[in-house]
């Protein structure tokens, strides 16, 4: 395989991996550090609390303003940290529900991104995102 083939393989590998990587969202790592708990679950709970407060600040805004950018990075921190939970915790049924909540956050955030410039859709999607964060946090708290 030539250098072009290797480059294509590396590029494909980087683009196809999701979660557990701060390659494309380096500020997510900073938010993870701020939210660091004694366990992966504690870190996720702290991140959901942080993201909820940021989502409230993002209401009424437009475009990728500072609160929206922070929320975007916090969202990626949550998504990345879901896979950082220890193996024994991942075996609990509640963890599977937390993963489902995370997938719902992904879907909501994609729609939120689409409507970031349009009111009232932005605020409606922020409300939905906050509601899902609260449900995820409640599920995570059951895993303590």
C-alpha positions in Angstrom: 0.0 0.0 0.0 1.4 3.4 -1.0 1.5 6.5 1.1 -1.8 7.7 -0.4 -3.5 4.5 0.6 -2.1 4.8 4.1 -3.3 8.4 4.4 -6.7 7.4 3.2 -6.9 4.6 5.8 -5.8 6.9 8.6 -8.3 9.6 7.5 -11.1 7.0 7.3 -10.2 5.7 10.7 -10.2 9.1 12.3 -13.5 10.1 10.7 -15.2 6.9 11.5 -14.4 6.8 15.2 -16.9 8.5 17.5 -16.7 9.3 21.2 -13.7 9.0 23.4 -11.8 11.5 21.3 -11.0 15.1 21.7 -9.5 15.5 18.3 -12.3 17.6 16.8 -13.5 19.2 20.1 -10.5 20.1 22.2 -12.5 22.3 24.6 -14.6 19.3 25.6 -11.5 18.0 27.4 -11.3 21.3 29.4 -15.0 20.8 30.5 -14.3 17.2 31.4 -11.4 18.4 33.6 -13.7 20.9 35.3 -16.3 18.3 35.9 -14.0 15.5 37.0 -15.5 13.4 39.8 -14.2 10.5 41.7 -15.8 8.1 39.2 -16.9 8.2 35.6 -20.5 8.4 36.7 -19.8 11.3 39.0 -18.0 13.1 36.1 -21.0 12.5 33.9 -23.4 13.8 36.5 -21.3 16.9 36.9 -21.2 17.4 33.1 -25.0 17.1 32.8 -25.4 19.7 35.6 -22.9 22.0 33.9 -24.6 21.6 30.5 -28.0 22.2 31.9 -26.9 25.6 33.4 -25.2 26.5 30.1 -28.3 25.6 28.1 -30.3 28.0 30.2 -27.7 30.7 29.5 -28.0 30.0 25.7 -31.7 30.7 25.6 -32.7 33.8 23.8 -29.4 33.8 21.8 -28.6 33.4 18.2 -25.9 31.5 16.2 -22.8 30.1 17.8 -22.6 32.6 20.7 -20.4 31.8 23.7 -23.0 29.9 25.7 -24.0 27.9 22.6 -20.3 27.1 21.9 -19.8 26.1 25.5 -22.9 23.9 25.4 -21.6 22.3 22.2 -18.3 21.4 23.8 -20.0 20.2 27.0 -22.3 18.0 24.9 -19.2 16.4 23.3 -17.7 15.9 26.7 -20.8 14.1 27.8 -20.8 12.0 24.7 -17.1 11.2 25.1 -17.3 10.3 28.7 -20.2 7.9 28.4 -17.7 5.3 27.2 -15.3 6.1 30.0 -17.4 4.4 32.7 -15.9 1.3 34.4 -16.8 -2.1 33.1 -18.7 -3.2 36.2 -21.0 -0.1 35.9 -21.6 -0.7 32.1 -23.1 -4.1 33.0 -26.0 -2.6 34.9 -29.3 -2.2 33.0 -29.5 1.5 34.0 -26.2 2.1 32.1 -28.0 0.9 28.9 -30.7 3.5 29.6 -28.0 6.2 30.1 -26.6 5.3 26.7 -30.1 5.6 25.2 -30.4 9.1 26.8 -27.1 10.0 25.3 -28.2 8.9 21.9 -31.3 11.1 22.3 -29.1 14.0 23.3 -27.2 13.5 20.0 -30.4 13.6 18.0 -31.7 16.7 19.9 -28.4 18.5 19.5 -28.3 17.9 15.8 -31.7 19.6 15.5 -30.6 22.3 17.9 -27.6 23.0 15.7 -29.9 23.3 12.7 -32.1 25.9 14.5 -29.3 27.8 16.3 -30.2 30.9 14.3 -34.0 30.6 14.5 -36.1 31.7 17.4 -38.3 30.2 18.9 -37.0 26.8 17.6 -33.6 27.3 19.2 -35.2 27.8 22.7 -37.7 25.0 22.2 -34.8 22.6 21.4 -32.8 23.9 24.3 -35.8 23.1 26.6 -35.9 19.6 25.1 -32.2 19.2 25.5 -32.4 20.3 29.2 -35.3 17.8 29.8 -33.2 15.0 28.4 -30.2 16.0 30.4 -32.3 15.9 33.6 -33.6 12.4 32.7 -30.0 11.2 31.9 -28.8 12.7 35.2 -31.5 10.9 37.1 -30.5 7.6 35.4 -26.8 8.2 36.2 -27.6 8.9 39.8 -29.2 5.5 40.1 -25.8 4.0 39.1 -23.9 5.6 42.1 
